[in-house]
Amino acid sequence: MPRTKPIDMNQTLGQYCAQYTLPQEVKAKGIYPYYRPISSGQDPVVQMNGKSVLMFGSNSYLGLSDDPRLKEAAIEAIKKYGTSCSGSRFLNGTLDIHIELEEKLAKLVGKEEAITFSTGFQANLGTVSCLSFRNSFVFLDALDHACIIDGARLGFGKIFKFPHNNMKGLEQKLRMVPIKAPKLIAVDGIYSMEGDLAPLDEICRLAEKYNAAILVDDAHAFGVIGENGRGTASHFGLTDKVDLIMGTFSKSFGSLGGFIAGSSNVMNYIKHNARSLIFSASMPPANVAAVSKAIDIMLSEPERIENLWKLTRHAHEEFRKRGFDIGRTESPIIPLFVRDTVKALTAVRLALDAGIFITPVIPPAVPQDSVIIRFALMATHSMEQLDEAIEKITKIFRQLEIIA
């Protein structure tokens, strides 16, 4: 939610913050949609204020966040290693299970090495910033995640943005810089709000033509696309063409943390230069063990991804049939376009009253004409739960005259 007034140079920090009252104004209208407390695990049905609510706002695409096998792995790790590493990976915070997980991740994505970070945000922040050298160039999709953008801002390279998934725009920017200069193209594999895929085949063609490296953020692609959920590069059959593959553990892998994978030379550089790795406490043992178990389950239970896509195809078909604008989504992330902030916030409130948890995406995250409600699926949803949610949301959208 953006600030409402320009900065007054005669104000103290406290005075400036005190004039920011937009959240309070939205709360007064009863449509404030953030920081809603949940008193259960991230299952298809969650508990909120003593009420059962269907969860369609979670990133737990494989439905593993509350899986008893992950819980048991986390408990056993705590028993052996404690609750914290009490330091950074660089110093005292590297455990044998960190190394084991990194080897598993590198094998999973077909790269020489991988490095784990405490969060996915830190993985992109540290990687992009330390690879953005002086006299280098970073090319960002306009809808890249905030951590990629922030990482580029912290680096010393020149930043170029190109329109979302617009390959003519990307090539136009690439032509503007010396062919031999260091270049990094950083994109999301699946875009977290729009649900569409990066055209990785075209990006690889341009990267080869203009001597650029590629980083793909697969936070929302692991467990969703590719061979056994291996992500975007696997989906396109271009693993050997992608230089860096990044992922998070807080979505399909039901834990917390992130990683970057690539060649040994690049990993060695990142390991000794990424500030968000060197100067941050390492992933707690419980999270490491949970991720490792989640990967094993993903690879051994392909029926999870199969059911996720069965639900996804059904949802796409039903929403479109009922007149919803769901954009160009190609994934279990389904944007329901509203294009009006007040209506979006009202719809979210009415949905919660009806027992459905969905989330709004409003300015400044998107332009006013791109306001959406984000609807996301988990492999553990039932078809009956999905149909109930679609039916209730349809009624609300018609009530608010968002659809006919």
MIKESE-668533 format. One record per residue (C-alpha): residue in one letter; residue number from 1; z negated, x, y negated. Coordinates in Angstrom, 1 decimal, padded with zeros to 4 digits. Example, Ala and Ser with C-alpha at 12.3 -4.5 7.8 and 13.67 -1.06 7.14 Angstrom:
<residu->a num->1 up->-007.8 east->012.3 north->004.5> $
<residu->s num->2 up->-007.1 east->013.7 north->001.1> $
//
This chain:
<residu->m num->1 up->000.0 east->000.0 north->000.0> $
<residu->p num->2 up->001.2 east->001.8 north->-003.2> $
<residu->r num->3 up->-000.9 east->002.5 north->-006.2> $
<residu->t num->4 up->-000.4 east->-000.1 north->-009.0> $
<residu->k num->5 up->-000.7 east->001.9 north->-012.2> $
<residu->p num->6 up->000.5 east->005.3 north->-013.4> $
<residu->i num->7 up->-002.0 east->008.2 north->-013.6> $
<residu->d num->8 up->-003.9 east->008.4 north->-016.9> $
<residu->m num->9 up->-004.7 east->012.0 north->-017.7> $
<residu->n num->10 up->-007.8 east->010.9 north->-019.6> $
<residu->q num->11 up->-009.4 east->009.4 north->-016.4> $
<residu->t num->12 up->-011.7 east->011.0 north->-014.0> $
<residu->l num->13 up->-010.8 east->010.9 north->-010.3> $
<residu->g num->14 up->-013.4 east->008.2 north->-009.7> $
<residu->q num->15 up->-012.1 east->006.1 north->-012.6> $
<residu->y num->16 up->-008.5 east->006.3 north->-011.3> $
<residu->c num->17 up->-009.5 east->005.3 north->-007.8> $
<residu->a num->18 up->-011.6 east->002.4 north->-009.0> $
<residu->q num->19 up->-008.6 east->000.8 north->-010.6> $
<residu->y num->20 up->-006.8 east->000.6 north->-007.3> $
<residu->t num->21 up->-007.6 east->-003.0 north->-006.3> $
<residu->l num->22 up->-004.6 east->-004.1 north->-004.3> $
<residu->p num->23 up->-006.3 east->-004.2 north->-000.9> $
<residu->q num->24 up->-009.1 east->-006.3 north->-002.4> $
<residu->e num->25 up->-006.6 east->-008.7 north->-003.9> $
<residu->v num->26 up->-004.9 east->-009.1 north->-000.5> $
<residu->k num->27 up->-008.2 east->-009.6 north->001.2> $
<residu->a num->28 up->-009.1 east->-012.3 north->-001.3> $
<residu->k num->29 up->-006.0 east->-014.2 north->-000.1> $
<residu->g num->30 up->-007.1 east->-013.9 north->003.5> $
<residu->i num->31 up->-003.9 east->-012.0 north->004.6> $
<residu->y num->32 up->-005.1 east->-008.3 north->004.7> $
<residu->p num->33 up->-003.7 east->-007.0 north->008.0> $
<residu->y num->34 up->-005.2 east->-003.5 north->008.4> $
<residu->y num->35 up->-008.3 east->-002.0 north->010.1> $
<residu->r num->36 up->-008.8 east->-005.0 north->012.3> $
<residu->p num->37 up->-011.5 east->-004.1 north->014.8> $
<residu->i num->38 up->-010.7 east->-004.4 north->018.5> $
<residu->s num->39 up->-013.6 east->-004.4 north->021.0> $
<residu->s num->40 up->-011.7 east->-003.6 north->024.2> $
<residu->g num->41 up->-009.1 east->-001.3 north->025.6> $
<residu->q num->42 up->-005.4 east->-001.4 north->024.6> $
<residu->d num->43 up->-004.4 east->-003.9 north->027.3> $
<residu->p num->44 up->-001.9 east->-006.7 north->027.1> $
<residu->v num->45 up->-005.0 east->-008.9 north->026.2> $
<residu->v num->46 up->-007.6 east->-007.4 north->023.8> $
<residu->q num->47 up->-010.9 east->-008.8 north->022.5> $
<residu->m num->48 up->-011.3 east->-009.4 north->018.8> $
<residu->n num->49 up->-014.3 east->-011.2 north->017.3> $
<residu->g num->50 up->-015.1 east->-012.6 north->020.7> $
<residu->k num->51 up->-011.6 east->-014.0 north->021.1> $
<residu->s num->52 up->-008.8 east->-013.0 north->023.6> $
<residu->v num->53 up->-005.7 east->-012.0 north->021.8> $
<residu->l num->54 up->-002.3 east->-011.0 north->023.2> $
<residu->m num->55 up->-001.5 east->-007.4 north->022.0> $
<residu->f num->56 up->002.0 east->-006.9 north->020.8> $
<residu->g num->57 up->001.2 east->-004.2 north->018.3> $
<residu->s num->58 up->000.3 east->-001.3 north->020.6> $
<residu->n num->59 up->002.3 east->001.9 north->021.3> $
<residu->s num->60 up->001.0 east->002.1 north->024.9> $
<residu->y num->61 up->004.5 east->001.6 north->026.2> $
<residu->l num->62 up->003.6 east->002.3 north->029.9> $
<residu->g num->63 up->000.3 east->000.4 north->029.6> $
<residu->l num->64 up->-001.8 east->003.5 north->030.6> $
<residu->s num->65 up->-004.4 east->003.6 north->027.8> $
<residu->d num->66 up->-006.9 east->001.7 north->029.9> $
<residu->d num->67 up->-005.8 east->002.8 north->033.3> $
<residu->p num->68 up->-008.8 east->003.6 north->035.5> $
<residu->r num->69 up->-007.1 east->006.8 north->036.9> $
<residu->l num->70 up->-006.9 east->008.2 north->033.4> $
<residu->k num->71 up->-010.5 east->007.3 north->032.7> $
<residu->e num->72 up->-011.6 east->009.0 north->035.9> $
<residu->a num->73 up->-009.6 east->012.2 north->035.0> $
<residu->a num->74 up->-011.2 east->012.2 north->031.6> $
<residu->i num->75 up->-014.7 east->011.8 north->032.9> $
<residu->e num->76 up->-014.3 east->014.6 north->035.5> $
<residu->a num->77 up->-013.0 east->016.9 north->032.7> $
<residu->i num->78 up->-016.0 east->016.1 north->030.6> $
<residu->k num->79 up->-018.3 east->016.9 north->033.5> $
<residu->k num->80 up->-016.7 east->020.3 north->033.9> $
<residu->y num->81 up->-015.8 east->021.3 north->030.4> $
<residu->g num->82 up->-018.0 east->019.2 north->028.1> $
<residu->t num->83 up->-016.8 east->017.0 north->025.2> $
<residu->s num->84 up->-015.3 east->019.7 north->022.9> $
<residu->c num->85 up->-013.8 east->023.1 north->022.9> $
<residu->s num->86 up->-015.7 east->023.9 north->019.7> $
<residu->g num->87 up->-012.9 east->026.0 north->018.2> $
<residu->s num->88 up->-009.1 east->026.4 north->017.8> $
<residu->r num->89 up->-006.7 east->027.3 north->020.5> $
<residu->f num->90 up->-006.1 east->030.6 north->018.7> $
<residu->l num->91 up->-009.7 east->031.8 north->019.3> $
<residu->n num->92 up->-012.2 east->030.2 north->021.8> $
<residu->g num->93 up->-010.6 east->026.8 north->022.3> $
<residu->t num->94 up->-008.0 east->027.5 north->025.0> $
<residu->l num->95 up->-009.0 east->026.2 north->028.5> $
<residu->d num->96 up->-007.2 east->026.7 north->031.7> $
<residu->i num->97 up->-006.2 east->023.0 north->031.7> $
<residu->h num->98 up->-004.5 east->023.5 north->028.3> $
<residu->i num->99 up->-002.2 east->026.1 north->030.0> $
<residu->e num->100 up->-001.7 east->024.0 north->033.0> $
<residu->l num->101 up->-000.7 east->021.0 north->030.9> $
<residu->e num->102 up->001.7 east->023.1 north->028.8> $
<residu->e num->103 up->003.4 east->024.4 north->031.9> $
<residu->k num->104 up->003.7 east->020.8 north->033.2> $
<residu->l num->105 up->005.2 east->019.6 north->029.8> $
<residu->a num->106 up->007.7 east->022.4 north->029.7> $
<residu->k num->107 up->008.9 east->021.5 north->033.2> $
<residu->l num->108 up->009.0 east->017.8 north->032.2> $
<residu->v num->109 up->011.4 east->018.4 north->029.3> $
<residu->g num->110 up->013.4 east->021.3 north->030.7> $
<residu->k num->111 up->012.2 east->024.0 north->028.3> $
<residu->e num->112 up->010.8 east->027.5 north->028.8> $
<residu->e num->113 up->007.5 east->026.9 north->027.1> $
<residu->a num->114 up->005.4 east->024.2 north->025.4> $
<residu->i num->115 up->002.4 east->024.3 north->023.1> $
<residu->t num->116 up->-000.2 east->021.5 north->022.7> $
<residu->f num->117 up->-001.6 east->020.4 north->019.4> $
<residu->s num->118 up->-004.6 east->018.2 north->018.6> $
<residu->t num->119 up->-002.4 east->015.3 north->017.4> $
<residu->g num->120 up->001.3 east->014.6 north->017.3> $
<residu->f num->121 up->001.2 east->014.6 north->013.5> $
<residu->q num->122 up->-000.1 east->018.2 north->013.6> $
<residu->a num->123 up->002.6 east->019.2 north->016.1> $
<residu->n num->124 up->005.4 east->018.2 north->013.7> $
<residu->l num->125 up->003.5 east->019.3 north->010.6> $
<residu->g num->126 up->002.9 east->022.8 north->012.0> $
<residu->t num->127 up->006.2 east->023.3 north->013.7> $
<residu->v num->128 up->008.5 east->022.1 north->010.8> $
<residu->s num->129 up->006.5 east->023.9 north->008.1> $
<residu->c num->130 up->006.4 east->027.3 north->009.9> $
<residu->l num->131 up->010.1 east->027.1 north->010.8> $
<residu->s num->132 up->011.1 east->026.2 north->007.2> $
<residu->f num->133 up->011.5 east->029.8 north->005.9> $
<residu->r num->134 up->012.5 east->031.0 north->002.5> $
<residu->n num->135 up->016.3 east->030.7 north->002.2> $
<residu->s num->136 up->016.5 east->028.3 north->005.1> $
<residu->f num->137 up->017.5 east->024.6 north->005.1> $
<residu->v num->138 up->015.9 east->021.5 north->006.7> $
<residu->f num->139 up->017.9 east->018.3 north->007.2> $
<residu->l num->140 up->016.0 east->015.1 north->007.6> $
<residu->d num->141 up->017.0 east->011.6 north->008.5> $
<residu->a num->142 up->015.9 east->009.2 north->005.7> $
<residu->l num->143 up->013.7 east->007.3 north->008.2> $
<residu->d num->144 up->012.0 east->010.4 north->009.9> $
<residu->h num->145 up->008.3 east->010.0 north->010.5> $
<residu->a num->146 up->005.9 east->011.1 north->007.7> $
<residu->c num->147 up->004.7 east->014.1 north->009.7> $
<residu->i num->148 up->008.2 east->015.6 north->009.8> $
<residu->i num->149 up->008.7 east->015.0 north->006.0> $
<residu->d num->150 up->005.3 east->016.4 north->005.2> $
<residu->g num->151 up->006.0 east->019.5 north->007.4> $
<residu->a num->152 up->009.2 east->020.1 north->005.5> $
<residu->r num->153 up->007.4 east->019.7 north->002.2> $
<residu->l num->154 up->004.9 east->022.4 north->003.2> $
<residu->g num->155 up->007.6 east->024.9 north->004.2> $
<residu->f num->156 up->009.6 east->027.1 north->001.9> $
<residu->g num->157 up->013.1 east->025.9 north->002.9> $
<residu->k num->158 up->015.3 east->023.6 north->000.9> $
<residu->i num->159 up->015.2 east->020.0 north->002.1> $
<residu->f num->160 up->018.3 east->017.7 north->002.5> $
<residu->k num->161 up->017.9 east->014.1 north->003.4> $
<residu->f num->162 up->020.8 east->012.1 north->004.8> $
<residu->p num->163 up->021.1 east->008.2 north->005.2> $
<residu->h num->164 up->019.6 east->006.9 north->008.4> $
<residu->n num->165 up->021.8 east->007.7 north->011.4> $
<residu->n num->166 up->024.7 east->008.4 north->009.1> $
<residu->m num->167 up->026.6 east->011.3 north->010.6> $
<residu->k num->168 up->029.1 east->011.6 north->007.7> $
<residu->g num->169 up->026.1 east->011.9 north->005.4> $
<residu->l num->170 up->024.6 east->014.7 north->007.6> $
<residu->e num->171 up->027.9 east->016.6 north->007.8> $
<residu->q num->172 up->028.3 east->016.3 north->004.0> $
<residu->k num->173 up->024.9 east->018.0 north->003.6> $
<residu->l num->174 up->025.6 east->020.6 north->006.2> $
<residu->r num->175 up->028.8 east->021.6 north->004.4> $
<residu->m num->176 up->026.7 east->022.4 north->001.3> $
<residu->v num->177 up->024.9 east->025.4 north->002.8> $
<residu->p num->178 up->026.0 east->028.9 north->004.1> $
<residu->i num->179 up->027.2 east->028.7 north->007.7> $
<residu->k num->180 up->025.0 east->031.6 north->008.8> $
<residu->a num->181 up->021.8 east->030.5 north->007.1> $
<residu->p num->182 up->018.9 east->029.2 north->009.2> $
<residu->k num->183 up->019.1 east->025.5 north->009.5> $
<residu->l num->184 up->016.9 east->022.8 north->011.2> $
<residu->i num->185 up->018.0 east->019.2 north->011.8> $
<residu->a num->186 up->014.9 east->017.1 north->012.5> $
<residu->v num->187 up->015.2 east->013.5 north->013.8> $
<residu->d num->188 up->013.2 east->010.9 north->015.6> $
<residu->g num->189 up->014.5 east->010.1 north->019.1> $
<residu->i num->190 up->013.5 east->006.5 north->018.9> $
<residu->y num->191 up->012.6 east->005.4 north->015.3> $
<residu->s num->192 up->009.1 east->004.0 north->015.3> $
<residu->m num->193 up->009.8 east->000.9 north->013.2> $
<residu->e num->194 up->013.5 east->000.1 north->013.6> $
<residu->g num->195 up->013.6 east->000.8 north->017.4> $
<residu->d num->196 up->017.0 east->002.4 north->017.3> $
<residu->l num->197 up->018.0 east->005.7 north->018.7> $
<residu->a num->198 up->019.2 east->008.8 north->017.0> $
<residu->p num->199 up->022.9 east->009.5 north->017.8> $
<residu->l num->200 up->022.0 east->012.7 north->019.5> $
<residu->d num->201 up->025.5 east->013.4 north->020.9> $
<residu->e num->202 up->026.9 east->013.4 north->017.4> $
<residu->i num->203 up->024.0 east->015.4 north->016.0> $
<residu->c num->204 up->024.5 east->018.1 north->018.7> $
<residu->r num->205 up->028.2 east->018.3 north->017.9> $
<residu->l num->206 up->027.5 east->018.8 north->014.2> $
<residu->a num->207 up->024.7 east->021.3 north->014.9> $
<residu->e num->208 up->027.0 east->023.4 north->017.0> $
<residu->k num->209 up->029.7 east->023.2 north->014.4> $
<residu->y num->210 up->027.4 east->024.3 north->011.5> $
<residu->n num->211 up->025.1 east->026.7 north->013.4> $
<residu->a num->212 up->022.0 east->024.5 north->013.1> $
<residu->a num->213 up->018.9 east->024.1 north->015.4> $
<residu->i num->214 up->017.7 east->020.6 north->016.4> $
<residu->l num->215 up->014.2 east->019.2 north->016.7> $
<residu->v num->216 up->013.9 east->015.8 north->018.3> $
<residu->d num->217 up->010.6 east->013.9 north->017.8> $
<residu->d num->218 up->010.2 east->011.9 north->021.1> $
<residu->a num->219 up->006.8 east->010.3 north->020.2> $
<residu->h num->220 up->008.3 east->006.8 north->020.9> $
<residu->a num->221 up->010.8 east->007.9 north->023.6> $
<residu->f num->222 up->008.7 east->009.5 north->026.3> $
<residu->g num->223 up->008.0 east->006.9 north->029.0> $
<residu->v num->224 up->010.7 east->004.7 north->027.6> $
<residu->i num->225 up->014.1 east->006.4 north->028.0> $
<residu->g num->226 up->015.6 east->009.3 north->029.9> $
<residu->e num->227 up->015.2 east->010.2 north->033.6> $
<residu->n num->228 up->011.8 east->009.0 north->034.6> $
<residu->g num->229 up->010.8 east->008.6 north->031.0> $
<residu->r num->230 up->011.7 east->012.2 north->030.0> $
<residu->g num->231 up->013.0 east->011.2 north->026.5> $
<residu->t num->232 up->016.0 east->011.2 north->024.3> $
<residu->a num->233 up->017.6 east->014.6 north->025.3> $
<residu->s num->234 up->017.4 east->013.5 north->028.9> $
<residu->h num->235 up->018.8 east->010.1 north->028.0> $
<residu->f num->236 up->021.9 east->011.7 north->026.5> $
<residu->g num->237 up->022.2 east->014.5 north->029.0> $
<residu->l num->238 up->021.8 east->017.0 north->026.3> $
<residu->t num->239 up->018.6 east->018.8 north->027.1> $
<residu->d num->240 up->020.2 east->022.2 north->026.9> $
<residu->k num->241 up->021.7 east->021.4 north->023.4> $
<residu->v num->242 up->018.3 east->020.5 north->021.8> $
<residu->d num->243 up->016.3 east->023.4 north->020.6> $
<residu->l num->244 up->012.9 east->021.8 north->020.1> $
<residu->i num->245 up->011.5 east->018.7 north->021.8> $
<residu->m num->246 up->008.3 east->017.2 north->020.3> $
<residu->g num->247 up->006.1 east->014.5 north->021.8> $
<residu->t num->248 up->002.7 east->012.7 north->021.3> $
<residu->f num->249 up->000.1 east->011.7 north->023.8> $
<residu->s num->250 up->-001.2 east->008.6 north->022.0> $
<residu->k num->251 up->001.7 east->006.4 north->023.0> $
<residu->s num->252 up->003.0 east->006.3 north->026.6> $
<residu->f num->253 up->000.5 east->009.0 north->027.8> $
<residu->g num->254 up->-002.6 east->007.0 north->026.9> $
<residu->s num->255 up->-004.5 east->009.8 north->025.2> $
<residu->l num->256 up->-004.5 east->011.8 north->022.0> $
<residu->g num->257 up->-002.6 east->015.0 north->021.0> $
<residu->g num->258 up->000.9 east->016.3 north->020.8> $
<residu->f num->259 up->003.2 east->019.1 north->021.8> $
<residu->i num->260 up->006.3 east->021.1 north->021.0> $
<residu->a num->261 up->008.6 east->022.6 north->023.6> $
<residu->g num->262 up->011.5 east->025.1 north->023.3> $
<residu->s num->263 up->012.5 east->028.7 north->024.0> $
<residu->s num->264 up->009.8 east->031.3 north->024.6> $
<residu->n num->265 up->010.8 east->033.2 north->021.5> $
<residu->v num->266 up->010.4 east->030.2 north->019.2> $
<residu->m num->267 up->007.2 east->029.1 north->020.9> $
<residu->n num->268 up->005.7 east->032.6 north->020.4> $
<residu->y num->269 up->006.5 east->032.3 north->016.7> $
<residu->i num->270 up->005.0 east->028.8 north->016.4> $
<residu->k num->271 up->001.9 east->029.8 north->018.4> $
<residu->h num->272 up->001.1 east->032.6 north->015.9> $
<residu->n num->273 up->002.3 east->030.9 north->012.6> $
<residu->a num->274 up->001.7 east->027.1 north->012.8> $
<residu->r num->275 up->-001.3 east->026.5 north->010.6> $
<residu->s num->276 up->-002.1 east->023.1 north->012.0> $
<residu->l num->277 up->-002.5 east->024.8 north->015.4> $
<residu->i num->278 up->-004.3 east->028.0 north->014.4> $
<residu->f num->279 up->-006.8 east->026.4 north->012.0> $
<residu->s num->280 up->-007.6 east->023.2 north->013.9> $
<residu->a num->281 up->-009.9 east->022.5 north->016.8> $
<residu->s num->282 up->-008.0 east->022.2 north->020.1> $
<residu->m num->283 up->-007.5 east->019.1 north->022.2> $
<residu->p num->284 up->-010.7 east->018.0 north->023.9> $
<residu->p num->285 up->-010.8 east->018.4 north->027.7> $
<residu->a num->286 up->-010.9 east->014.6 north->028.3> $
<residu->n num->287 up->-007.7 east->014.1 north->026.4> $
<residu->v num->288 up->-006.0 east->017.0 north->028.2> $
<residu->a num->289 up->-006.9 east->015.7 north->031.6> $
<residu->a num->290 up->-005.8 east->012.1 north->030.7> $
<residu->v num->291 up->-002.4 east->013.3 north->029.6> $
<residu->s num->292 up->-001.8 east->015.3 north->032.8> $
<residu->k num->293 up->-002.7 east->012.3 north->034.9> $
<residu->a num->294 up->-000.5 east->010.0 north->032.8> $
<residu->i num->295 up->002.5 east->012.3 north->033.4> $
<residu->d num->296 up->001.9 east->012.2 north->037.2> $
<residu->i num->297 up->001.7 east->008.4 north->037.1> $
<residu->m num->298 up->004.9 east->008.1 north->035.0> $
<residu->l num->299 up->006.8 east->010.2 north->037.4> $
<residu->s num->300 up->005.5 east->008.5 north->040.6> $
<residu->e num->301 up->005.6 east->004.9 north->039.4> $
<residu->p num->302 up->009.2 east->004.3 north->038.0> $
<residu->e num->303 up->008.6 east->000.6 north->038.3> $
<residu->r num->304 up->006.6 east->000.8 north->035.1> $
<residu->i num->305 up->009.6 east->001.8 north->033.1> $
<residu->e num->306 up->011.8 east->-000.7 north->035.0> $
<residu->n num->307 up->009.5 east->-003.6 north->034.0> $
<residu->l num->308 up->009.3 east->-002.4 north->030.5> $
<residu->w num->309 up->013.1 east->-002.6 north->030.2> $
<residu->k num->310 up->013.1 east->-006.0 north->032.0> $
<residu->l num->311 up->010.8 east->-007.3 north->029.3> $
<residu->t num->312 up->012.7 east->-005.6 north->026.6> $
<residu->r num->313 up->016.1 east->-007.1 north->027.5> $
<residu->h num->314 up->014.5 east->-010.5 north->027.7> $
<residu->a num->315 up->012.8 east->-010.2 north->024.4> $
<residu->h num->316 up->016.0 east->-009.0 north->022.6> $
<residu->e num->317 up->017.9 east->-012.0 north->024.1> $
<residu->e num->318 up->015.3 east->-014.6 north->023.2> $
<residu->f num->319 up->014.6 east->-013.4 north->019.7> $
<residu->r num->320 up->018.4 east->-013.3 north->018.9> $
<residu->k num->321 up->018.9 east->-016.7 north->020.5> $
<residu->r num->322 up->016.3 east->-018.2 north->018.2> $
<residu->g num->323 up->017.8 east->-016.8 north->015.1> $
<residu->f num->324 up->015.6 east->-013.8 north->014.4> $
<residu->d num->325 up->017.2 east->-010.7 north->012.8> $
<residu->i num->326 up->016.0 east->-007.8 north->015.0> $
<residu->g num->327 up->018.3 east->-005.2 north->013.4> $
<residu->r num->328 up->019.8 east->-002.5 north->015.7> $
<residu->t num->329 up->016.9 east->-002.0 north->018.0> $
<residu->e num->330 up->017.7 east->-000.4 north->021.4> $
<residu->s num->331 up->014.2 east->-000.2 north->022.7> $
<residu->p num->332 up->010.9 east->-002.0 north->023.3> $
<residu->i num->333 up->010.2 east->-001.6 north->019.6> $
<residu->i num->334 up->011.5 east->-004.9 north->018.0> $
<residu->p num->335 up->011.6 east->-005.3 north->014.2> $
<residu->l num->336 up->011.4 east->-008.9 north->013.1> $
<residu->f num->337 up->013.0 east->-008.8 north->009.7> $
<residu->v num->338 up->011.1 east->-010.9 north->007.1> $
<residu->r num->339 up->012.2 east->-009.2 north->003.8> $
<residu->d num->340 up->009.3 east->-010.7 north->001.9> $
<residu->t num->341 up->005.8 east->-009.0 north->001.8> $
<residu->v num->342 up->003.7 east->-012.2 north->001.3> $
<residu->k num->343 up->005.5 east->-014.0 north->004.0> $
<residu->a num->344 up->005.1 east->-011.1 north->006.4> $
<residu->l num->345 up->001.4 east->-010.8 north->005.7> $
<residu->t num->346 up->001.0 east->-014.5 north->006.1> $
<residu->a num->347 up->002.9 east->-014.6 north->009.4> $
<residu->v num->348 up->000.7 east->-011.8 north->010.8> $
<residu->r num->349 up->-002.4 east->-013.8 north->009.8> $
<residu->l num->350 up->-001.1 east->-017.0 north->011.3> $
<residu->a num->351 up->-000.1 east->-015.1 north->014.5> $
<residu->l num->352 up->-003.6 east->-013.7 north->014.9> $
<residu->d num->353 up->-005.1 east->-017.2 north->014.4> $
<residu->a num->354 up->-002.7 east->-018.3 north->017.3> $
<residu->g num->355 up->-003.9 east->-015.4 north->019.5> $
<residu->i num->356 up->-001.1 east->-012.9 north->018.9> $
<residu->f num->357 up->-001.6 east->-009.4 north->017.5> $
<residu->i num->358 up->001.5 east->-008.1 north->015.6> $
<residu->t num->359 up->001.8 east->-005.7 north->012.7> $
<residu->p num->360 up->003.5 east->-005.8 north->009.3> $
<residu->v num->361 up->005.6 east->-003.0 north->007.8> $
<residu->i num->362 up->005.7 east->-003.4 north->004.0> $
<residu->p num->363 up->006.4 east->-001.2 north->000.9> $
<residu->p num->364 up->006.1 east->001.7 north->000.3> $
<residu->a num->365 up->006.7 east->002.3 north->004.0> $
<residu->v num->366 up->010.0 east->000.3 north->003.7> $
<residu->p num->367 up->012.0 east->-001.1 north->000.7> $
<residu->q num->368 up->011.1 east->-004.7 north->-000.2> $
<residu->d num->369 up->014.4 east->-006.0 north->001.4> $
<residu->s num->370 up->013.5 east->-004.3 north->004.7> $
<residu->v num->371 up->010.0 east->-005.7 north->005.2> $
<residu->i num->372 up->009.5 east->-006.4 north->008.9> $
<residu->i num->373 up->007.0 east->-007.4 north->011.5> $
<residu->r num->374 up->006.8 east->-004.9 north->014.3> $
<residu->f num->375 up->006.7 east->-006.3 north->017.8> $
<residu->a num->376 up->006.2 east->-003.8 north->020.6> $
<residu->l num->377 up->006.1 east->-004.2 north->024.4> $
<residu->m num->378 up->004.1 east->-002.6 north->027.1> $
<residu->a num->379 up->005.1 east->-002.3 north->030.8> $
<residu->t num->380 up->001.9 east->-004.2 north->031.7> $
<residu->h num->381 up->002.8 east->-007.4 north->029.8> $
<residu->s num->382 up->003.8 east->-010.3 north->032.0> $
<residu->m num->383 up->006.9 east->-012.4 north->031.3> $
<residu->e num->384 up->004.6 east->-015.4 north->030.7> $
<residu->q num->385 up->002.7 east->-013.5 north->028.0> $
<residu->l num->386 up->005.9 east->-012.4 north->026.3> $
<residu->d num->387 up->007.3 east->-016.0 north->026.3> $
<residu->e num->388 up->004.1 east->-017.3 north->024.9> $
<residu->a num->389 up->004.2 east->-014.8 north->022.1> $
<residu->i num->390 up->007.9 east->-015.5 north->021.3> $
<residu->e num->391 up->007.3 east->-019.2 north->021.2> $
<residu->k num->392 up->004.3 east->-019.0 north->018.9> $
<residu->i num->393 up->006.0 east->-016.5 north->016.5> $
<residu->t num->394 up->009.1 east->-018.7 north->016.4> $
<residu->k num->395 up->007.0 east->-021.6 north->015.3> $
<residu->i num->396 up->005.4 east->-019.5 north->012.6> $
<residu->f num->397 up->008.7 east->-018.1 north->011.3> $
<residu->r num->398 up->010.1 east->-021.6 north->011.1> $
<residu->q num->399 up->007.0 east->-022.9 north->009.3> $
<residu->l num->400 up->007.4 east->-020.1 north->006.7> $
<residu->e num->401 up->011.1 east->-020.7 north->006.5> $
<residu->i num->402 up->011.9 east->-017.1 north->007.6> $
<residu->i num->403 up->014.3 east->-018.5 north->010.2> $
<residu->a num->404 up->016.0 east->-021.9 north->010.3> $
//
